[in-house]
Amino acid sequence: MSTFQNPDIIRVLDLSLDLIQIINLDGKILFCSKSSELILGYPADSITGTSILDNVVTQDKVATKEAFLAVREKGKIYNFENRFLNKDNIEIYLSWSLIWDEQTKDTFAIGRNISELKNNEKHYRSLIQNINIGIIIQKQNAEITLCNQPALEMLGLTEDQLLGKTSFDPDWNVIHSDGSPFPGNEHPVPVSIATQKPVRDVVMGVYRPMTHDRVWLLVNAEPQFDLSGNFDHVICTFSDITKERKSLVQKQEELLDILDNTPAFFATFDLNFKFTYANKALLRKIGLDESTDTSQIDLRNFKILDAAFTLEELLNILLKEGSWIGSNTYVNLKNKEVTVWQVVLLHRNEQNVPTHISVTAIDISANKALEKEIELNRIKSEFVTNVSHEFRTPLTIFRTSMEILDIYLKKLKIELPEELTKRLQVMDKEIDRLTYVITEFLTVGRMESGKITVNKKDISIIPIIQNSINRIALMNKDERQIDLTVTGEPCNMLLDEILMMHILDNIIANAIKYSKDRKAPEIMVKFEIDSTSIIVKDYGIGIPSQEKVKLFSSYFRGSNTKNIKGNGLGLVLVKNFVDMQNGKISLESEENVGTTITIEFPCTKHN
């Protein structure tokens, strides 16, 4: 008895959600499962007895017939796809698996509706073609098998010129951002194929033979794997950064021009203290022509008269502390002594690997005789103020450039890759942080020179405290809830609102910063008969007992704050601003337990 005559088998086949048919040698359908009504819209009995080509889309009839012939010749499962017009005359896609039965000479056909998958594929291809990022798919041998229109436009090629090539076609003459050759085996796709790992944010300059110009691309390569985990292909995405690069090069030239024309000295070194850049003021001071090639200058050739440590020891200090501030007297190449006050910084990349060293300095040779500490402090403040002013202009240029770039991208509705967006956000955050640090330096300078005035008026302190809590928590992205407790009858105080904002911002910011991942800080305001006290308590790292006496000294930071950013100026400003308003400040702290700062001011009605 044949399969389609066996009632037990028929019942099982009718339970299948897939479409199951049994077809004879002439292409006649001998059996059709009940799922046909769900998939095709036709009852099973109306399909039984018809030809396999009935209702198949005309363009797919030949391929369907060939498939049924092929499964007989090969004698094994044969898979193919065709299109079918259902009862509503709607075109649907079917995926078939054909099985040849040598004994009965019948073909078992198992079909599945893949219309949704095909429509998703069409949508996916349409999305790829319309996205504003170049997309190329390359096989294991790096051969290009698919590309979208933006990719063709960026590369200045037609689809016929691109398909079948590799990402290291010599005609494209690819170079690095510094102009050096970019070997083919170092391109992102070959590297991704070799390592089977992503390669991200590679800048490449590609020559376009059709337009005889060069386009700058930011390239990413992502390896793709099949369901078995085997490497299959690479998706290469890239965006045109030619205009942005020209703008950045221009801004870099402007910054170098500013540095070259500033009276302060500025230089960068590699980790062996070999010059990589020196501005003109520095070259003149060390006795060299302004056009001197900085790579030929070795810092070890200069004699340091008052060196407290060797350059190797200085590098160890930088690796541990990140910076060093101090003065040195050098003998320049014209045998003249030059004394400078300098800030030496160690710079690291995003992986926290040291990359280079920068030095910013001013000439204090004329003031060398002033050895008293009060005069030395004045020189320090003057230096910090001068350097801060010098850096405000390039910071303003960076900020303006970022804003112009943002406007430009929004105007053209360009969506940057996620990785580039993150990098721009990091740049924006770091500009804000550096601006804030410079502002603090300038504030210290103004304070020490007596240029800060106090503008007292009758104010309520509670709203100011609450605003500081919200502002600092938002800036630090701290989700902990800071409790504000008020006791006693509130009264106004005669204070400078701007100075109070600075005081509270500093204290609350410290409480949050130095208690990360611990219990949230607490703030209490006590209104008493003659005075009001503001108490900020945290449960953070605390302060070593032997270091408490130094807390209100400029640039001093606790020995347990090495891995926390800061400049040692915050509490100095706080104490001075409190003193300027006839207030009192006290501090209690225990290492690894927490710190409590209390500020006390007289109430207006009793003042």
Secondary structure, DSSP 4 states (H G I P E B T S, - for coil): --GGG-HHHHHHHHT-SSEEEEE-TTSBEEEE-TTHHHHTSS-HHHHTTSBTTTTB-GGGHHHHHHHHHHHHHH-S-EEEEEEEE-TTS-EEEEEEEEEEETTTTEEEEEEEE-HHHHHHHHHHHHHHHHSSSEEEEE-TT--EEEE-HHHHHHHT--HHHHTT--TT-GGG--B-TTS-B--GGGSHHHHHHHH-S-EEEEEEEEEETTTTEEEEEEEEEEEEE-TTS-EEEEEEEEEE-HHHHHHHHHHHHHHHHHHHTSSSEEEEE-TT-BEEEE-HHHHHHTT--TT--GGG-BGGGSEETT-SS-HHHHHHHHHHHSEEEEEEEEE-TTS-EEEEEEEEEEEE-TT--EEEEEEEEEE-GGGTT--SHHHHHHHHHHHHHHHHHHHHHHHHHHHHHHHHHHHHHHHTTPPPPHHHHHHHHHHHHHHHHHHHHHHHHHHHHHHHTT------EEE-HHHHHHHHHHHHHHHTT--PPPEEEEES----EEE-HHHHHHHHHHHHHHHHHTTTTSSPPEEEEEE-SSEEEEEEEE-SS---GGGGGGTTSTT---TT-TTS---S-HHHHHHHHHHHTT-EEEEEEETTTEEEEEEEEE-GGG-
